[in-house]
Amino acid sequence: MAVTTPDARSVEFTIRRLEPSDLDTVLAINEANVPEVGSISMVQLEFLVAESACALVVDVDGTVAGFCTLDESLIVVVIPKFCVAVRTTSPSSLPLFR
């Protein structure tokens, strides 16, 4: 897939499952985007990923550039440079879950 960045560059990316080796990068991305998303510890992130129905990363040239976790009560999407961080406690309010 491709996305156009705000400075009009086209960037190829893939969306894949979040792997344990991604956790350090995902935590760094999360913390770089506080207060849009809440600050968490590695233990909290590991729990969030383990309990999520789905945990994905956006991979740009082998580098994790963003992530998404979701379950029935919480969606967290953080993709810096491409979109705004989103956090909701009501997934049913989003078109994807209607």
N, C-alpha and C positions, 0 to 999 in steps of 0.2 A: 504494500500500500504506500501511498505518498500523501504528504500534507504540505501545504504552503505556509511557511513561517511568516511572522509579521513583516520581516524585511524582504519578502517575496522570493525566498529560496525554496526550492522543492526538496523535501527530505523524505527518503525512503525509510520505512519502518516496518517492523513485524510486531504482532501482539502474540505473546506466548505465556504459558503458565509461569508463575513466580516459583523459582527454585530456591532451596535453602542458601545457595551461594549468592543469591541476589539480596539477602536481607540487609547487609551492611549498607549497600547503595540505596535501597528503599528507605531505610531509616534516615539516611543523610538527606534524601529528597524530601521526606516528610518534615524533618526538622527545619529545612531551609524554607518551608512554606507555612510555618506557624506565623500568624494566627489563623490563616485560612483553614487549616486543619489543626487539630490539637496536638500538642507535644506528647510524645510517647517514649517509653523506654524500649530496649530490645526485647525484654521479657513480654511487654505488652504487645509489641509488634508480632512476635512469634505466636502469641495467643490469638491475636486478631486473624492472622493468616491461617492458623490451624482450625479456627472455628468458622471461617468464611466458606460460603458455598462455592465461591470462585475467587481466586487471587491471580491476577495477571500483571504482566509488565509490558511496557512499550520498549522495544529494543531497537536502537538506532546504531547500525554498524557495530553490533556486538556490545554496546553500552546501554545499560538500563537508563532510560530517559524519563520514565514515569511509571505509575502503578495504579491498580484498581483492586479494591477488595469489596465484596458485597455479600450480604446475607439478607434474611427477611426483614431486618430492622435497621440496617445501616449500610450506606454506600459511601465509600471514600474513593475519590478519583483525584490524582495529583499528576499532572503532566506539565511541568514548567515549560515556558516558552511557546507552548502550543495551545493551551487553554487554561481557564481559571480552575483552581482547586474547587471541588464540589464536595459537600458533606450534607447528607440528609438522613433523618431518622424515619422518613416515610417514603420508602421506595415506590409504594403504590401511587404516589403523586407524580412519578416520572412516566412518560409514554411507554418506555420499555416494559414496565410492569403492569400495564393496564390490560 
